[in-house]
Amino acid sequence: MSTLAPLRLLREPWNASEGSQSNATAGVGSAWCQGLDIPNGLFLALGLVSLVENLLVVAAVSKNRNLHSPTYYFICCLAVSDTLVSVSNLAETLFLLLLEHGVLVARASVVRRMDNVIDLLICSSVVSSLSFLGVIAVDRYITIFYALRYHSIMTLQRAVVTMASVWLASTVSSTVFITCYRNNAILLCLIGFFLFMLVLMLVLYIHMFALARHHLRSISSQQKQPTVYRSSSLKGAVTLTILLGVFFICWGPFFFHLILIVTCP
């Protein structure tokens, strides 16, 4: 079973006989590592909510011609990545529920193949989602610091190449991750990628916030309105905090889970 995603297929009773020997061997060394059982209904509910939200984003960008620009294409790709995560989560949860209630009977080998397919899809979606978050941050950075040259820098052709490159790199890297999942170095690479994206977004957005604050200071000094400057700076700081906070809250638990896998296999 791949441990790159919080998948649960091979931890269930129908595979207990196959893993009993390894569990007995590792029982002493990992006795301090306690498991946490999360109800399948929670996974199902979160997957449905996420699926609906991301489909609405994709539909909005697709139908509104005013949103047909590189920026919104990147946002649409981000929504597609998260949609794939939701679909994978729903498929896995439904498969588990069918197995638990005896509606579906499957051999351990079939469960393992299903697990590998879902792992590949989720891992690819995770990498692409993080990548598009970084691409969107870079796109916003270019918009602010190179506003007059933005349309010549971020052309539709370059946007398409960027999107295709992200999807290709995500697929290739996820294939490597799933193939070599037993190597902790693979998990450390994925954790390092998350930290890199977090630092990249932090640096870019702080730089953008600093520039906006500088412009507001210049405007307020000319118009002699320090109250407006302080209010705008506070709003910008709050927006930046919310943006990075949501990013960390959404992805932090997943990568904390990966850290636990490395330290507590």
ChimeraX attribute file (.defattr): number of C-alpha atoms within 10 A of each C-alpha:
attribute: neighborCount
match mode: 1-to-1
recipient: residues
	/A:1	19
	/A:2	19
	/A:3	19
	/A:4	24
	/A:5	19
	/A:6	13
	/A:7	19
	/A:8	16
	/A:9	22
	/A:10	19
	/A:11	11
	/A:12	11
	/A:13	12
	/A:14	16
	/A:15	16
	/A:16	13
	/A:17	10
	/A:18	12
	/A:19	12
	/A:20	11
	/A:21	11
	/A:22	10
	/A:23	12
	/A:24	10
	/A:25	10
	/A:26	12
	/A:27	12
	/A:28	9
	/A:29	11
	/A:30	12
	/A:31	9
	/A:32	9
	/A:33	13
	/A:34	8
	/A:35	6
	/A:36	6
	/A:37	7
	/A:38	9
	/A:39	9
	/A:40	15
	/A:41	12
	/A:42	11
	/A:43	16
	/A:44	20
	/A:45	12
	/A:46	13
	/A:47	21
	/A:48	16
	/A:49	11
	/A:50	19
	/A:51	21
	/A:52	12
	/A:53	13
	/A:54	21
	/A:55	15
	/A:56	14
	/A:57	17
	/A:58	19
	/A:59	11
	/A:60	14
	/A:61	17
	/A:62	15
	/A:63	10
	/A:64	9
	/A:65	9
	/A:66	9
	/A:67	14
	/A:68	13
	/A:69	15
	/A:70	21
	/A:71	18
	/A:72	18
	/A:73	20
	/A:74	20
	/A:75	19
	/A:76	23
	/A:77	21
	/A:78	25
	/A:79	22
	/A:80	20
	/A:81	23
	/A:82	24
	/A:83	23
	/A:84	21
	/A:85	24
	/A:86	24
	/A:87	19
	/A:88	21
	/A:89	25
	/A:90	20
	/A:91	15
	/A:92	22
	/A:93	22
	/A:94	16
	/A:95	16
	/A:96	19
	/A:97	15
	/A:98	13
	/A:99	18
	/A:100	14
	/A:101	9
	/A:102	10
	/A:103	9
	/A:104	11
	/A:105	13
	/A:106	11
	/A:107	9
	/A:108	16
	/A:109	10
	/A:110	11
	/A:111	20
	/A:112	17
	/A:113	12
	/A:114	18
	/A:115	19
	/A:116	19
	/A:117	14
	/A:118	23
	/A:119	27
	/A:120	26
	/A:121	22
	/A:122	25
	/A:123	23
	/A:124	26
	/A:125	25
	/A:126	25
	/A:127	21
	/A:128	27
	/A:129	25
	/A:130	22
	/A:131	21
	/A:132	24
	/A:133	20
	/A:134	19
	/A:135	22
	/A:136	19
	/A:137	21
	/A:138	15
	/A:139	18
	/A:140	18
	/A:141	18
	/A:142	19
	/A:143	18
	/A:144	13
	/A:145	13
	/A:146	13
	/A:147	13
	/A:148	11
	/A:149	11
	/A:150	16
	/A:151	14
	/A:152	11
	/A:153	15
	/A:154	18
	/A:155	13
	/A:156	16
	/A:157	10
	/A:158	13
	/A:159	19
	/A:160	15
	/A:161	11
	/A:162	17
	/A:163	21
	/A:164	12
	/A:165	13
	/A:166	21
	/A:167	20
	/A:168	14
	/A:169	16
	/A:170	23
	/A:171	19
	/A:172	13
	/A:173	19
	/A:174	25
	/A:175	17
	/A:176	13
	/A:177	24
	/A:178	20
	/A:179	14
	/A:180	14
	/A:181	17
	/A:182	15
	/A:183	11
	/A:184	16
	/A:185	13
	/A:186	18
	/A:187	21
	/A:188	15
	/A:189	12
	/A:190	21
	/A:191	16
	/A:192	13
	/A:193	15
	/A:194	20
	/A:195	15
	/A:196	14
	/A:197	18
	/A:198	18
	/A:199	13
	/A:200	16
	/A:201	22
	/A:202	17
	/A:203	13
	/A:204	17
	/A:205	20
	/A:206	16
	/A:207	14
	/A:208	21
	/A:209	17
	/A:210	15
	/A:211	14
	/A:212	16
	/A:213	19
	/A:214	14
	/A:215	13
	/A:216	19
	/A:217	20
	/A:218	13
	/A:219	15
	/A:220	16
	/A:221	12
	/A:222	10
	/A:223	10
	/A:224	12
	/A:225	13
	/A:226	15
	/A:227	10
	/A:228	15
	/A:229	20
	/A:230	15
	/A:231	11
	/A:232	16
	/A:233	19
	/A:234	13
	/A:235	12
	/A:236	18
	/A:237	16
	/A:238	11
	/A:239	13
	/A:240	17
	/A:241	15
	/A:242	12
	/A:243	14
	/A:244	15
	/A:245	12
	/A:246	12
	/A:247	15
	/A:248	16
	/A:249	10
	/A:250	11
	/A:251	14
	/A:252	15
	/A:253	11
	/A:254	17
	/A:255	21
	/A:256	12
	/A:257	16
	/A:258	22
	/A:259	16
	/A:260	12
	/A:261	15
	/A:262	16
	/A:263	10
	/A:264	14
	/A:265	13
